[in-house]
């Protein structure tokens, strides 16, 4: 009997049929790290040879002079070992029972372990010397590469780029474990899980939100309350690219009245250009950037300056400094 287990599940967390097979066996073979859990469950085991090829382990199992042997084996190799046992002893009955299995997200434990190995003594010198600050460029780069994969509808690239973004999260969390007041990936995961529950009262509590717009409004209100924000402009990262920054600020401030944020003549010219573009709005923006470039004007900085003026006008309308 082969009990297929997951290395990502704590020893002893087994299914009922698996424990029944262990108790019924004349001999149980298991890795040493399983011994305490097995003893606690009333099962005595002998050490399963490690580093043995499946055909060698199969020969050993078939040669054991008892009626029934139960061997704990990793799920990834259970099928191959079962085939080797049958090939080794044609009249031997070999069954496999599911002992434990991975839940969704279990593979994250693998990459956490890899990251820990890279940062630990004897690991990678480059990884070991990185800091939060030195990794910023890679975090930004991976985010933009992910955006590109989405925009080009490249599903294979998207899967890879999401892995690279995840690596950055794990890297920063692993570095934080070494701080004077450490925190790690479990704190990050716990924080976001709690936030998602808290910000979705219409799912996890008795809140009411029937449409995406109502959900977004509820989220914004809860976020402002949690963070003690006074202005709708609070919490908008100033380091965002200018166009993203402008769109976010305009969206946040849509309900703020009496904000004179652009000269009427400029607004009228923009309206005429918008209508003349005939739907080619990207080309309109590109043409404007080109005219600014030809005039020696930094389009990014000009937009940032305009956003800053608009932000000040919003705060003034809110009665804030």
Secondary structure, DSSP 8 states (H G I E B T S, - for coil): -EEEE-TTS-TT---HHHHHHHHH-SEEEE-GGGHHHHHHTT---EE--SS--HHHHHHHHHH--SS-EEEEEEHHHHHHHHHHHHHH-TT----EEE-----TTTTHHHHHHHHHHHHSTTS-HHHHT--TTTTHHHHHHHHHHHHHHHHTT-HHHHHHHHHHHHHHHHHHHHHHTTSTT---HHHHHHHHHHHHHHH-HHHHSS----SHHHHHHHHHHHHHHHHT--STTTT--TTS-HHHHHHHHHHHTTT--S---S-HHHHHHHHHHHHHTTT-HHHHHHHHHHHHHHTT--HHHHHHHHHHHHHHHHHHHTT--
